[in-house]
Amino acid sequence: MKLNEYLSNRLKEILLEGKWVLGTNFKEQIVSLNWKQATQKVENYNTIADLTFHIDYYLDGIIKVLKGGTLDIRDKFSFDSPPIKSEQDWKNLVNKFCFDSEEFIELVSKMSDEEIMSDFVDKQYGTYYRNIDAMIEHTYYHLGQILLLKKRIK
């Protein structure tokens, strides 16, 4: 199996379609929520809407790089989500997350092994492989948080 196939399959698994490791995926967990559930605060933890924005922030930023743009995302802004004040706001965020996930997977699936193993923007950031793999692991981490938050909300 080529690296692009391996990585795009792992991304599909965690973002949109899979059920292997946790028996679910990010999309499945967020599409079933309404905006009140998604924004419900549990103690001092981030809300599910915050976590959805956070993951999408990184997807969107890496997509720009994969399309030949610059790396403009910064960790300090990754939770600067616009407020969700209605069901439509929440649906817009969920739709953006799903669209960006599909686009990210598609872009990764078109990469050559050489591109995947090359430096990501600058040598200090490691390879594309390292960054894509980190995105997968980062998403698993936050999906686990969402699963725990959903138990507390319901």
N, C-alpha and C positions, 0 to 999 in steps of 0.2 A: 504494500500500500504506500502510495506517495504521501509526503508530508501534508500537502494541501488537503487531500482526502481525509487523512487522519484528523487534522485540526478542524476542518469544517464539520466532520461528523461529531466531534466532541462539542463543538459550539452548538450544533443543532440539538444535541442531547440536553445540554444544560439550559439553553435559552428558549427553545421552541417546542421540541418534540419528544424529548427523551423521558425515560422512566427507569433507567438502569440503576444509578447509584442511590438516589433518594426516592425513587418511585414516582417522581414528578419532575417538573421543569419550571422555570421562572414564569413563563407566560401562563401556564395553567394555574399558577397560584395567584396571579394578579387579575386575570380576566374575570374571575368569579367574585371579586370584591366590588362593593359600591364605594362611592367617594367618602362616605362617612367612616366606613371601616378602614379604608386606605389611609385616612388622615387621623385616625384615633391614636391618641398618645397613650403609651403604656409606660408608666414611670418616667424615667429620663432617657428612654431609648428613642432612636430614630423611628419615625413612622414608616409604614410600608410604602407610602408615596415617596418619602424621602429616599428610601433605599432604591426604589425603582428609578427615580431621577438620577441618583448617584451612579448606578450601573449604566444607564443610558448616556450619561455625561461622558463616560469613558468610551463607550461604543462610538458615539458621535465623533469624539476627538480622534480616535484611531482611524475611523472611516476617512476622515479628511486627509490623514497621512497616507493611507492606502491609495487614495485618489491622486496623490502627488502634491498635496498641500503641506502646510507647516504644522508642527506640533504646538497647538495653542492652549491645550488644557493644562490646568494647574490643580494640584490636590486641594489647595485651600479654597477653591471655588466649587468643588465636586458635590457639596451639599447645599449650594445656593439655589435651591428649587423655588420657582415661582409658587405662590400659594395656590392650593387646590381649594376652590370655594364652591364648586358645583360638580354635579355628575359629569357634565361636559368637559370640565377641566381635567378630571380624572381619566375619562375616556380618551381625551387628546394625548395625555401622557402615555397611557397604555398603548395606543395606536402608534405613537412615535417610537416607543420601545420596540414594538413588534416590527415596524418598518425598518428601523435601524439594525435590529438583530438579523433580519433577512438580508439586508444589504451587506452587513459585515461578513456573514457567512458566505455570501456570493463572492465578495472580493477575495476572501481567503481561499476559496475553492479555485480561483483563477491564478493564484500565485505559483510560480515555479519553486522547486526545492532551493534553487540558488537564491531567489529573492527571500524566501522564508529564513534562510540561514545567514542572510546579510545583515549589516548593522541597521538598527531601527533609528532613523533620523541622525543620530550621533552615536559613536562607539560607546559613550558612557551609559547609554540606555540599553545596551545589549542588542540581541538580534530580534528580528521580527518574531521568530519562533518563541523566544523568551517572553516577549510582550503579549503575544496571542495566548500562550499557555498561562501566563499570569492573569489574563482576563478571564479565562475559564475558571481558574482557582478562586479568583476574587468573586466571581458570580456564585460559585458553590457556597462560599462563606456567607454571602448576604442572603442567598436563598434559604440557608439554614436559619438565619435570623428571622426571615419572613415566616417560615413554618412555625417557629416558636411564638412570634407575635400573633399569628392567626389563632393559635391555641388560647392565648390570653384574651383576645378580643371576643371570641365566640363563647 
